């Protein structure tokens, strides 16, 4: 399988990038993309793409990850120095209590905190049986007063992101970290550009990342409007269904590339499905199908302009939309090989065959 720069994935996952506050991730992406292409474009919300020119008469192909991760926004500072907050992106309350966060102040400093929890000794039997609502939660950064919080440079409107290290798990095959959704995609876009350095591709590729995906696929619309591609690929990680208590047809980690057939935001065109399957099978790339009630940037991009044939490809990750997720190295290797193969095959004739008849 393909050689992967794992240290680059570590750097990306460990960088904070709440929706609307993706600037640190964007800086890293710009630095890496500039190693592969001299032309970089950016939309007014912050989506960033490098232009890789192959055949100028081939289709214009947009390959998009997203920079943001699920996070929190500070809404109020209490007189005692606690931070009230609202979620940015889809959180389930039961994964949040007693978890560590980094609050990002106005100067960009990461201030450690924890989402407070009440010990069981202090809970009535009735309260133990009820989940804590997000509106009741707070972040403790160790401050003694509202004034001290403000002295530390924190104001309402600032954000907090999960804190979790990048860890290679026992056996060496799987990786545990925050923000695999979707720094996996960011890293894979860079791996794609790296893999095409010495390979011809019969098209013009716009490879990069959007913003604010986790709060409604917002940046995909602006980026697709800027680029106006012929075809669009969202590169993302989806929820794995291979854990106890889940049995709804989702994919499994370690079983290859994920090809989405349907989610609440898009139905994959038959021609696109056939192109993806033909590529995976002819290249002997392991793949699996995925049907979900979630959504990806492909859901927004395919509705822009006169319609853009789109697909969502990627990997499965366990425990996404929490403080940490688990991915499989071989899945990432397969995803890189798949992305490169798609770009090398996607000429004008292949594009025309994808379009509805």
Secondary structure as UniProt FT lines:
FT   HELIX           6..13
FT   TURN            19..20
FT   HELIX           23..33
FT   TURN            34..36
FT   STRAND          40..42
FT   TURN            44..45
FT   STRAND          48..53
FT   TURN            56..57
FT   STRAND          60..66
FT   STRAND          71..77
FT   TURN            79..80
FT   STRAND          83..88
FT   HELIX           93..95
FT   TURN            96..98
FT   STRAND          100..104
FT   TURN            106..107
FT   STRAND          110..115
FT   HELIX           120..122
FT   HELIX           125..128
FT   HELIX           134..136
FT   STRAND          139..140
FT   HELIX           146..151
FT   TURN            152..153
FT   TURN            156..157
FT   STRAND          159..162
FT   STRAND          167..168
FT   TURN            170..171
FT   STRAND          174..177
FT   HELIX           180..195
FT   TURN            196..198
FT   STRAND          204..210
FT   HELIX           213..215
FT   HELIX           218..227
FT   STRAND          231..239
FT   TURN            244..245
FT   TURN            253..254
FT   STRAND          257..263
FT   TURN            264..265
FT   STRAND          266..267
FT   HELIX           270..282
FT   TURN            283..284
FT   STRAND          287..291
FT   HELIX           297..301
FT   TURN            302..303
FT   TURN            305..306
FT   STRAND          309..318
FT   STRAND          325..328
FT   HELIX           329..345
FT   HELIX           348..354
//
